[in-house]
Amino acid sequence: MIPLFAIAAWSGTGKTTLLKKLIPELCSRGVRPGLIKHTHHDMDIDKPGKDSYELRKAGAAQTLVASSQRWALMTETPDEEELDLFYLVSRMDVTRLDLVLVEGFKHEAVPKILLWRQGCGHELHELTLDEHVIAVASDIPVTLSVPVLDLNNVEQIAAFIMNKAGLTA
């Protein structure tokens, strides 16, 4: 299976901010990352008024919108109770990827880097360091039972992930 790493933290801690820096850093090192982002909000990548939106709303269970630049598959899942991360990963074309980063899914049994930021509204002892946590990225020095990375050093975090994935620059 393709290497999978979750970036997990409380809302407002900086998951997306880190990923917006980490993805280009990995790309600059020759790594082809994929991304799965979990959201708790009702989301739609299509827009009302567009043909694809109207056809999907007409009842298509799956809609694939394609152009010469990209394609997107939208699958309606009104009866799904929980998202299945491994199923979602299986939908990705892993021949085009070296690893998959996951934003969220903090309760999944996958290797994860927890983020902790001073002043995030939580205390350090509230972090759940289960057997799947491979590191904590923090904005201040802390002592924990797992490696601690500098949350503001994207190069260090990229190198750590590449090492864990068995990838070399």
BELWOFEN-V933142 format. One line per field, one symbol per residue. phi: phi as a letter, one per 30 degrees, with the letter a starting at -180 (. if undefined). psi: psi as a letter, one per 30 degrees, with the letter a starting at -180 (. if undefined). burial: I if it has 24 or more other ideal C-beta (glycine too) atoms within 12 Angstrom, else O. Layout:
phi=???
psi=???
burial=???
This chain:
phi=.debbccbadeidjededddcdddddedciccdcbbccbccdbbccbejdedddddddkddbbccbbdcabbccbdbdcddbdceddddddddddcbcabcbcjhdcddbebcdcbbeidjbcedddccddcdcabcbdbdbcbdbeccdeccddddddddddddicbd
psi=kkkkkkjkllkgfgeeeeefeeeeeeefggkjklkkkkkflklkflkkfkeeeeeeffgkekkkkklfellkkkkkhffkekkjeeeeeffkjffglflkkkjbhfglilkljkkkkkggglleffkjiaffjflkklflklklflkkljfgieeeeeeeeeeefgkk.
burial=OIIIIIIIIOOOIIIOOIIOIIIOIIOOIOIIIIIIIIOOOOOOOOOOOOOIOOOIOOOOOOIOOOOOOOOOOIOOOOOOOOOOIOOIIOOIOOOOIIIIIIIIIIOIOIIIIIIIIOOOOOOOOOIOIOOOIIIIIIIOOIOOOIIIIIIOOIOIIIIIIIOOIOOOO
